[in-house]
């Protein structure tokens, strides 16, 4: 039974870690540079394992962690927030108007706080965006030059690009805060280290004898070596093997990894628990690619409409996993990858990236551009080894040329009428983005792109998303080993195939006829061999 319980935990821990990764990538943070803080009664039970999954080496367990949210509410300052749309340019006149609105809002926010008006701090913010876009960044309301510099710094950090467009103050907000009475939390006074109150059996990758401590009895700077369990009235902290907890004067537990985490010893035979773990890990790679693409893209189509898809493929270009993005992209993207493999065999190098939007080779329509990156065994250009995986991202470019703006003319009779064709196009070579050559392709076609700058910016974002996928694949290989990752790649594909075949068991033959406006009829027949379970 403990093996089953451990299996549930092994599935839950990567899911928790992947959620943290997704949010952090979205905001441009590297989680390995931070400590992990726990809250809730069960947070401390999984903290070391989640930290290991994230590559974090320090965990902070605050006092009263089990009721931390309630404690925070009780100690929180009273606040009142007001916001109003202004839609003015970041000029002297526009900033002056924004400041007037901010003062009006501040008066209302302060009045709402009532008796606390005498001790109120007011923060005034301007919500800026580029003209023609919808994504705002909040900065402190100040001078036009100061706000512009702060906006550019924050925008560059979050989205990885700047635009040559005027800035607009979309809205002004104020936050009035009445400081609550200073709360003094009890500190640790004990100086004599506490002895464990007993020893219990702990299952963490096998059975261990874990020392049991009561948190309130720990002394300042007392160190507890893992495996150990620290209990208190509202939560439990598990100190895993290889970790060490230290109690500091403020009452926090600082839990740190003291031994290098060993590579996971996993066999290559299919295991139900590990199958679920790897399925989630492969999908998480595609999801993180999507977050990176959304964060770094420039066009409204990709950044805000989220018209993109990301996926991971095996060395033959067959799908391993995808994020839940756009279905029509995902069904055909593998064909684009396979076409690149077929035509570029023997010529690929580390740092190479390819672009395809050809509907005759897995594309959907020309605005959907697929960017494909091979993942080599090594980045060494002289000895890269074999290609292990491919990562790919497909994004709908709002403009790619053609007869009409938007590149989807209803009257088109030739592929050129939709715009610029990327047919197995070398987008980057040896890690260098071929910007000049790609711009020439975009602007010299029969019906060239009307916005090549945005095309290039979105292509850079797709390259960055693929780079995130490559990094995550390498991290998985470093953790589990190449043999295991490749084995579970096949297990995931086999499991997906079997799941589809089981659906075929329940299907019946079907046929349909669709009549077009011209009178032409398209017949479709779907035979199902329920005995052998193929689909034709």
C-alpha angles and dihedrals in degrees: 000000000000089000091056091048090049089051091057089049093049089055095044097049097059090045090055091045093048091053090054090047093051094052092044095049089049090058095041097249128145103220094200089071093060141066120245115237121205131210136168127052094281099037094091092051093066101027099102093046094047090047090053090051090052097043091244117146102192131059124188117206108189125208113276089014091163092063098029094128092052090046090051092051091050094051097037122121119244111254138184121195127196128180135180134181115242107163098200131145121256094255133117091269094044093049091050090053091048090051091053091052090047092055091051091050092046092056091053094046092050091048090054091059090062115183092017092066094108095068106038131139117202124203118194120201136184119210106217131190138168115266109265095024134092104212113101131197120203118227134169110277107250141111121345092246094046094049092046092053093047092046092051092048093051095040092051092049094049103035104021096230144071128212132220094232135111118268123241128201099222097179144354123222134184130197118201114197127192107201114233122224112288107265120213115205118202117264128214111268101173117107101175112086113244121236119231114266091220148320125269135184114257124191111210111144086331137348121309136177103239125193114234121220136179109229096217090059096055117112129224110284092004110155123215116194119212140278088063142121122221114196132193137164097276108023147016127227120204115203104202124213109281093032131098129202125209126189114221129199095260089060097254123135111225107201115192135180108244100176125054110257110254120231111264112263103221128159125230095235114103113267120184094225095046090044089060091044094051092044088056093044094051091047091047090058090057091045092052090049088054093051090050091049093048091049097048103035119104105202123086089230094064103023099046109011088045092218095165142093135206130197146165123234137192123242090275094052096256118143118260101170141340137190117248094267129124113341096206089057095049098050094060104028093090090061089057090051091049091050091054090049091050095050100035100043109141094011102076120110134183108277094030119132128185134202127209132174098151109134088206090063106042100299122130103206129335096264088063104081118187118207114199128194125185118222110219127198088244138015090222104120090207095050110016095155122208129334108260103181144348126228121200139182126193119198132181107235109210091220128024100153127262135130095310136029109270091038098247105105114180091211098055118133099169132047091242089064089072093055140247118014120218102197108179089322118186100231099174132014124200089346095309118121108230092222099156094048092045093048089052090052091050095049103037101053121114088260103020129202116275092210110035093159092063090043090055092046092052092046089054088051091052090050089051091049090051090049088055089053092050091051092050092048090052091048090053091050091049090052102043104019128250096266092055095045092049091046093052090044086063093041091054091050092047091049091050091050092050091048090055092046090054089056090051087057088068099042129095131209112280140185137183139182123210120193117209126216089257092058094254114139124218111200119197127189125187113193117188122200099204092184098057094021100220122143121219 
